[in-house]
Amino acid sequence: MAVQHITFNDQTNHGRMIRRALQQLQDGRQGLIEIIGVLQLMIDGDSSDPSQFTYMTTKCGFPDNATAKAAWEELNALKFKLTTDSSQSNVNAAFDQAQHKFG
């Protein structure tokens, strides 16, 4: 099998732009995975009821437990879209929705 690497010079202006864009995507995806792991530890139960989100509400500064639960669900939905190997539709819509909801 032929080597699949694409060689480019990341010391040129456009090469740096490619490198930076790929790094930001990687960092963002990994950061989302990590924060969900942290938030999961803040839920006192199976995440089915807003009353289980008291600690997360306090730590993240959400106005109430229902908002914390909604944030948890939104972040998990986005994570699923970005980390699965199965075919996905509306990935851009999920990303935009999360950006607007947390904006």
C-alpha positions in Angstrom: 0.0 0.0 0.0 1.3 3.5 -0.8 2.1 5.9 1.9 -1.0 8.1 2.6 0.7 11.1 4.1 0.2 14.5 2.4 3.5 16.4 2.6 3.3 20.2 2.9 5.4 23.0 4.3 3.9 24.4 7.4 6.4 27.3 7.4 4.7 29.0 4.5 1.7 31.3 5.2 -0.9 28.9 3.8 0.9 25.8 5.2 0.6 27.4 8.7 -3.1 28.0 8.1 -3.6 24.4 7.2 -1.7 23.2 10.3 -3.5 25.7 12.6 -6.9 24.7 11.3 -6.3 21.0 11.8 -4.8 21.7 15.3 -7.8 23.7 16.3 -10.2 21.0 15.2 -8.2 18.4 17.1 -8.0 20.6 20.2 -11.7 21.5 20.1 -12.8 17.9 19.7 -10.5 16.7 22.5 -11.6 19.6 24.8 -15.2 18.7 24.3 -14.5 15.0 25.2 -12.6 16.1 28.3 -15.1 18.6 29.6 -17.9 16.1 29.2 -15.9 13.7 31.3 -15.5 16.3 34.0 -19.1 17.3 33.9 -20.2 13.7 34.1 -18.6 13.5 37.6 -20.8 16.5 38.7 -24.1 14.7 38.1 -25.7 13.1 41.2 -27.6 10.3 39.4 -28.3 9.0 35.9 -28.9 12.6 34.5 -32.6 12.0 34.0 -33.8 14.7 36.4 -32.7 18.3 36.8 -32.4 17.8 40.6 -29.3 15.7 39.9 -27.4 18.8 38.4 -27.1 20.9 41.6 -23.3 20.6 41.8 -22.8 21.3 38.0 -25.1 24.3 38.3 -22.9 25.8 41.0 -19.6 24.9 39.4 -20.5 26.1 35.9 -22.6 29.1 36.9 -25.8 28.0 35.2 -28.9 29.9 36.4 -30.7 26.7 37.5 -30.5 22.9 37.3 -32.8 22.7 34.2 -30.3 24.8 32.3 -27.4 22.6 33.5 -29.3 19.6 32.3 -30.0 21.2 28.9 -26.3 22.1 28.6 -25.3 18.5 29.4 -27.7 17.2 26.8 -26.5 19.7 24.1 -22.8 19.0 24.7 -23.4 15.2 24.6 -25.4 15.5 21.3 -22.6 17.5 19.8 -19.9 15.1 21.1 -21.8 12.2 19.5 -21.9 13.9 16.1 -18.2 14.7 16.3 -16.8 11.4 17.6 -18.8 8.6 16.0 -17.5 6.6 13.0 -21.1 6.0 11.8 -22.6 8.0 9.1 -24.0 11.3 10.4 -26.2 14.0 9.0 -26.6 17.6 10.1 -23.2 17.8 11.8 -22.8 21.4 10.8 -26.3 22.2 12.1 -25.4 20.5 15.5 -22.3 22.6 15.7 -24.1 25.8 14.9 -26.8 25.0 17.3 -24.4 24.5 20.2 -22.5 27.7 19.2 -25.7 29.7 19.3 -27.1 28.2 22.5 -23.9 28.8 24.4 -23.3 32.1 22.7 
